[in-house]
Amino acid sequence: MSVDINMSVTGNSPEALNVQQKLSSALGLLGIFIMTLSGFNIHFQPKIVWVSLSLIMVLAGIFWYSKVSYAHKTEGIKNDRIYFKSLTNRGFWAYILGLALTGFYIVLYFYPNWIGLSSEGENTGVVALFDPLSKAISGNAASQWFVYGTLYTLAIVGFGVKFLWKYRHNRYQRLRTFSVMFFQLGFAFLIPELMSRLNGDNFSLPYYNFINIWPLNHYNFEQYRVDQFVNAGTVGIGLLIFGVLSILIITPILTYKYGKRWYCSWVCGCGGLAETAGDPFRHLSDKSQSSWKLERWLVHTVLVFVVIMTTAVVYSYLNTDKYWLSGTAFLISVASLLTIVFTWTMVYKRQELQNDAKYAAIGFFVVILSLLGLHFSGLIDKIFLFEAETLRATYGFAIGAIFSGVVGVGFYPIFGNRVWCRFGCPMAAILGFQQRLFSKFRITTNGGQCISCGNCTTYCEMGIDVRAYAQKGENIVRSSCVGCGICASVCPRGVLKLENDTPAGRINSNEILLGNDVDLMDLVNQNK
Amino acid sequence: MGQEHIVIIGNGISGVTAARHIRKQSQKRITLISSESEHFFSRTALMYVYMGHMKWNHLKPYEDGFWKKNRIDIKQAHVSAVDHKNKELQLESGEAFPYDKLVIACGSKSNKFGWPGQDSKGVLGLYSKQDLESLEDHAPNKEVCKRAVIVGGGLIGIELAEMLATRNIPVTLLVRESHFWNNVLPSEEAKLIDRHIREHHIDLRLETNLEEIIADDTGRVKAIKIKETGEVLECNFVGLTPGVSPNIDFLKSSDIELNRGVLVNRKLETSVEDIYAIGDCAEQRQPIGNRPSIEAVWYTGRMMGETLAQTLCGNPREYKPGQWFNSAKFFDIEYQTYGWVFSQAKEGHTDFYWEHTDGKKCIHIQYEIESRIFKGINTFGIRLRHEVFDRWLTENATVDEVIKNLKSANFDPEFFKSYEKEIQNKFQHTLKTTSL
């Protein structure tokens, strides 16, 4: 209906920024502009002054913008006019920003020489502009990754402050945001850079970001890194063991206690960017049943891919018999682990799985084990039909670069801020599996208070139709939920609460809501 | 023999809940008739579309394919009369539409109290999808609408004020009572909300009534006149929000017994066989407990729908609402209520009130003095657990138990500051001073 269209874009008054918002945006963009100019080899000297100046301008621009946007308003939910703004309603500026971000990622991943990376000799351009900063922190010249890391951290810290202002009435949101800012600045950015100061002629650690856990960090167990770990003695071995324990022991325990939110919306760098710089786009996620289906297939396929890829890569170097673990022993361990998880799920959690999930799990399991079996029996040469290197390169390109970077962040203004986390991240798939089947976390609904308004669903960045559960009085226990808590914040009737409690009764489903007399509730619940 | 055909007039929460539950339990043919919108939407969320928090599609709790999948037929039509002798509906298009059983769930319309000029252009309530569209026409921004006047200090009035404020339109809110919603809220809470309204730069006029609405030559509103002072306020939009009443004019030609609403018994049956009424438009012949005989509330509409579905599917049930509850949000302040808190405590009942120093959070409890039985609580800015209060009310818990175990009923998000200690201290202190 034409009326709908008019209402949905609410017509004729696209939202204009006020003078201070314009000035602050201009200040931030000027900072970016200085960096861009340096990319065209305009020589800013001294570099340390200009790099600091440009970074400070970006940060100051964001702070100023946040202040004029929120400081004069009362504390509370500030989603007014989101759907009238071009930038946050897939308008002209959203596409411009999307293009700029995708362009940036393409250059970063595939043409770093365009921004001045030089493998021999001095850096030029943007990378050179960041040289003094890099030298000050790590002692080395900058790489494109240093530039990226700096801008990434800047975005999380800057827009983190904006988010803190916006949600200043909500302690859960504030603590969570301090947490992602802290982990990004400290663990993901400064500590790895400082650690590289320890590197010398006979001691060298790979660049190690503690919070970037395999399989999100899909290259963590590649040969060059493992060699470096092993050669770096106790510290290196310690880090290697930490990397293995992270995924096998630490994350399952924390996810059992708190749900996957401890990682996805409190610690993870991808989540950190999504929750801060990506927050203005969270409502753009697709809420349809069909996108949920796509999500389940896609994210688990990526998980299977990364398991296969990593197994093949590790096997390929262990098979050289240079390490204490033999390739065969490794393959048997992987097969055993998969068998244990598969059997446990099918025996104890079968009734909680949808049919398509069961078929997919059985399918993947049988194929992986058959391939391993065929390899052992000598029938096929390469364990997963392809060279380990082919798998590694394909994963790095298609998933590591295109999916998580170009699409994941580049498309924020079009598909929302969690495209990668929802459809692609294998870490999220593992944690989600644990959260769905083996965790104390759930979102509880408050009796019969839901009015089906749809704020929770609209602002769910993971595209969960929260309202569908809330209006039935059913707890929300979804593997994709990152526990950001925004649904509970935007609910105008106080219906939703993120909780950790005993696993028993976590997945309830009352067909009738509180408020009616008890006989009727019993009757309808029986009749289901 | 074909399946029985159940026709439901109105696709709001009552009618849709009835339809869904009938489908769960039977294969009956179901038709939902509405002239307002093709699909069910959340009426309570209309405001968020105008405020730009959501788009129209977000208001729909079910995907559009849901209805077909569940074989619930949708008919966009306006019913002009009910012919119960022939068991058919007269539609505005001239079509006659037959039914086997009829459910009237046609909701409310905005009240108008015969003010001069009340039918001018730019004067409307906020109830329907069409109202929202009309609001968008008359008050899209502060250039077109230089000032808006809202008449009526209730839930819809304050929502409309909040909406207009997000478009930077200056708003004057006329409230008949001495404080906002003071006919329902005790004065303490009503004053708290007064302050919050003014904090949002709304021109709140208490104990102020509308005299007349003045239109220009084209019939468009240009000003209003205030009764008490005779002051004339120029404005381009008038929101009339002094409550709603059943939308039953189209039934006046039928034999269905009507009062203010469609009269029903506890089984939600009207005076005519095979015709039922639920939701806002139904009027109980005998009020149930403290409840008004017409309950225009989302939750009660839903409960009536659930109950009637049982009856229609062969499990005759009476409408027996459980403990009263409700909720709302006043700008930034959330409100929930469980049990009954009256603006003046009933005889033999007394109050306990606690307010945070920030003036934005409070709880108000009423209980029986003699037995100390807890009767109800209003809570502002603190979320409380429905389940726990429902149990306390059903078990006739005393106020002392409620205060002592208040923490178990807290529903605020994790890490929020909690105020139970402070509340308990104040309660102990009040007990001491009153017993002296």
Interface residues (C-beta under 8 A of the other chain):
Chain A: M1 V3 D4 N6 M7 S8 T10 G11 N12 S13 E15 T74 E75 G76 I77 N79 D80 R81 I82 Y83 F84 K85 H169 N170 R171 Y172 L175 S288 Q289 N446 G447 G448 Q449 I451 S452 C453 G454 N455 T457 T458 R467 A468 Q471 G485 A488 S489 V490 P492 R493 G494 K497 L498 E499 E511 I512 L513 L514 G515 N516 D517 V518 D519 L520 L523 V524 N527 K528
Chain B: I13 H21 K24 Q25 E38 S42 T44 A45 Y48 V49 Y50 M51 G52 H53 M54 K55 W56 N57 H58 L59 K60 P61 E63 L132 E133 E136 P140 N141 T166 E199 H200 W298 Y299 R302 M303 E306 T307 Q310 N315 R317 K320 P321 G322 Q323 F325 S327 A328 K329 F331 D332 E334 Q336 R383 L384 R385 H386 E387 D390 F411 D412 P413 E414 F415 F416 K417
